Amino acid sequence: MNTYRVGIIGCGSIAGVHANGYRAVRNAQIEFVAGADINPKGAGAQRMSAEYGIRLYEDYHEMLGKERLDVVSICTWPRTHCEATLAAAAHGVKGIVCEKPMAVSLAEADQMIEACEKSGTTLVVGHVHRFAPHAVKARELVRQGEIGKLTLIWGHCALDLMNNGTHVVDLINFLNDDAEPVWVMGQIDRHRRLEGRGNHPDMVMEDMAIGRVGYANGVVGLIELGERADQAFAFKLVGTDGIIEINRPDGPKLKVLSGFRQRGWHAPDLPSIHSNFHSEIEELIETLEGRATHRGKAQNGRRALEIIMGIFESSQRRAALDFPITAQDFVLERMIREGTI
Ligand SMILES: NC(=O)c1ccc[n+]([C@@H]2O[C@H](COP(=O)([O-])OP(=O)(O)OC[C@H]3O[C@@H](n4cnc5c(N)ncnc54)[C@H](O)[C@@H]3O)[C@@H](O)[C@H]2O)c1
């Protein structure tokens, strides 16, 4: 079994979940050696140091220079994701789990992909819902033809496109077998003019968003997000012969209505140590060892970002747009600067 030296950049809330994920890995020996945070005296960094005995750094460049890391998790706020990925790739790290959103622009995402290709680094983006048992089961049922031909996937959650919305966009892509998006139309509302919230203190954000995406396989994705959403992460897959619902607030986590039958499906009991993050990390090890292709690969992270930028840009232009989306900047930020939202 191979050994991997692991470090985490950004030691806040989600870093703790990554750390637990590494601890549970079964397909490799993990040496969790270091963490970097601009606030090393903060509760998160101190907790990780106490629990895992890791060395703490204030500057991740110093950590990367000293620790000869094989795998790095990037768990900072979004605007650092690109720069930290480039730095880790430059230090020859073999694998990176970069938290969502991948970056704040397609230009950044492309730089990250290019740098990792050059250094031979496997870059994955933390769209961890791809590992949720109910989502995996729903995709399997669609593939088996349980609801006939898939026509529409509706996805819904609270918060904004660049925060939890990126999970919704990415999961629609996953449920649709990662088909190519062909066109997008979107609208956003930003009446609260928020600049920074919770774990995205460095971001501007909208209050509500709607996106409609047409895919090459004829499926339409419908994204509804934001302030007036009343549930987290609900999905509905509509086919010619049935419907699958994921995370209904008042029923089983996965409900199938097809062939005049209704049934629920419950994930088998998993060991308490298990989490989607743990699966995400184990699949990274499998990918590094040539036994798998990671479902959260960087190109999939970029695709979710491209759809999000397309929704912003479509809202700005009041028109549907064809792919590829050409905007290279953080479109929402430009809209605010130019006074179009
Ligand atoms: N995959 C998921 O389901 C999931 C869940 C929660 C958060 N996230 C994502 O993870 C990221 C972090 O979220 P969080 O909830 O952990 O936020 P957080 O505020 O709890 O932690 C972020 C940490 O990063 C540190 N940091 C910021 N800039 C840094 C830099 N340049 N160098 C080193 N450290 C730096 C901060 O000091 C802080 O400790 C966000 O992008 C968020 O969207 C993903």
The ligand as an SDF file (V2000), in Angstrom:
LIG
                    3D

 44 48  0  0  0  0  0  0  0  0999 V2000
  -18.0180   20.6250   -0.6180 N   0  0  0  0  0  0  0  0  0  0  0  0
  -18.8580   21.1250    0.2710 C   0  0  0  0  0  0  0  0  0  0  0  0
  -19.9350   20.5920    0.5060 O   0  0  0  0  0  0  0  0  0  0  0  0
  -18.4460   22.3550    1.0190 C   0  0  0  0  0  0  0  0  0  0  0  0
  -19.0140   22.6540    2.2710 C   0  0  0  0  0  0  0  0  0  0  0  0
  -18.6080   23.8030    2.9320 C   0  0  0  0  0  0  0  0  0  0  0  0
  -17.6720   24.6550    2.3370 C   0  0  0  0  0  0  0  0  0  0  0  0
  -17.1760   24.3700    1.1010 N   0  0  0  0  0  0  0  0  0  0  0  0
  -16.2260   25.2920    0.4200 C   0  0  0  0  0  0  0  0  0  0  0  0
  -14.9870   25.2660    1.1160 O   0  0  0  0  0  0  0  0  0  0  0  0
  -14.3840   26.5640    1.1330 C   0  0  0  0  0  0  0  0  0  0  0  0
  -14.1160   26.9600    2.5820 C   0  0  0  0  0  0  0  0  0  0  0  0
  -15.3200   26.9250    3.3140 O   0  0  0  0  0  0  0  0  0  0  0  0
  -15.3150   26.8020    4.9180 P   0  0  0  0  0  0  0  0  0  0  0  0
  -16.7410   26.5780    5.3040 O   0  0  0  0  0  0  0  0  0  0  0  0
  -14.3130   25.8530    5.3890 O   0  0  0  0  0  0  0  0  0  0  0  0
  -14.8820   28.2940    5.2980 O   0  0  0  0  0  0  0  0  0  0  0  0
  -14.1640   28.7710    6.6410 P   0  0  0  0  0  0  0  0  0  0  0  0
  -14.2800   30.2580    6.6650 O   0  0  0  0  0  0  0  0  0  0  0  0
  -14.6760   27.9940    7.8090 O   0  0  0  0  0  0  0  0  0  0  0  0
  -12.6340   28.3430    6.4250 O   0  0  0  0  0  0  0  0  0  0  0  0
  -11.8190   28.8970    5.4560 C   0  0  0  0  0  0  0  0  0  0  0  0
  -10.4130   29.0060    6.0440 C   0  0  0  0  0  0  0  0  0  0  0  0
   -9.5090   29.4100    5.0180 O   0  0  0  0  0  0  0  0  0  0  0  0
   -8.5550   30.3020    5.6050 C   0  0  0  0  0  0  0  0  0  0  0  0
   -7.9530   31.0810    4.5360 N   0  0  0  0  0  0  0  0  0  0  0  0
   -8.4970   32.0640    3.7790 C   0  0  0  0  0  0  0  0  0  0  0  0
   -7.6100   32.5190    2.8780 N   0  0  0  0  0  0  0  0  0  0  0  0
   -6.4580   31.8040    3.0580 C   0  0  0  0  0  0  0  0  0  0  0  0
   -5.1780   31.7890    2.4300 C   0  0  0  0  0  0  0  0  0  0  0  0
   -4.8960   32.6290    1.4590 N   0  0  0  0  0  0  0  0  0  0  0  0
   -4.2600   30.9200    2.8970 N   0  0  0  0  0  0  0  0  0  0  0  0
   -4.5410   30.0660    3.9110 C   0  0  0  0  0  0  0  0  0  0  0  0
   -5.7380   30.0380    4.5450 N   0  0  0  0  0  0  0  0  0  0  0  0
   -6.6970   30.8780    4.1220 C   0  0  0  0  0  0  0  0  0  0  0  0
   -9.3950   31.1240    6.5980 C   0  0  0  0  0  0  0  0  0  0  0  0
   -8.5750   31.7470    7.5700 O   0  0  0  0  0  0  0  0  0  0  0  0
  -10.3140   30.0510    7.1690 C   0  0  0  0  0  0  0  0  0  0  0  0
   -9.7660   29.4500    8.3260 O   0  0  0  0  0  0  0  0  0  0  0  0
  -15.3690   27.4770    0.3720 C   0  0  0  0  0  0  0  0  0  0  0  0
  -14.9690   27.6000   -0.9590 O   0  0  0  0  0  0  0  0  0  0  0  0
  -16.6960   26.7360    0.4530 C   0  0  0  0  0  0  0  0  0  0  0  0
  -17.5540   26.9900   -0.6440 O   0  0  0  0  0  0  0  0  0  0  0  0
  -17.5270   23.2340    0.4570 C   0  0  0  0  0  0  0  0  0  0  0  0
  1  2  1  0
  2  3  2  0
  2  4  1  0
  4  5  1  0
  4 44  2  0
  5  6  2  0
  6  7  1  0
  7  8  2  0
  8  9  1  0
  8 44  1  0
  9 10  1  0
  9 42  1  0
 10 11  1  0
 11 12  1  0
 11 40  1  0
 12 13  1  0
 13 14  1  0
 14 15  2  0
 14 16  1  0
 14 17  1  0
 17 18  1  0
 18 19  2  0
 18 20  1  0
 18 21  1  0
 21 22  1  0
 22 23  1  0
 23 24  1  0
 23 38  1  0
 24 25  1  0
 25 26  1  0
 25 36  1  0
 26 27  1  0
 26 35  1  0
 27 28  2  0
 28 29  1  0
 29 30  1  0
 29 35  2  0
 30 31  1  0
 30 32  2  0
 32 33  1  0
 33 34  2  0
 34 35  1  0
 36 37  1  0
 36 38  1  0
 38 39  1  0
 40 41  1  0
 40 42  1  0
 42 43  1  0
M  CHG  2   8   1  16  -1
M  END
$$$$
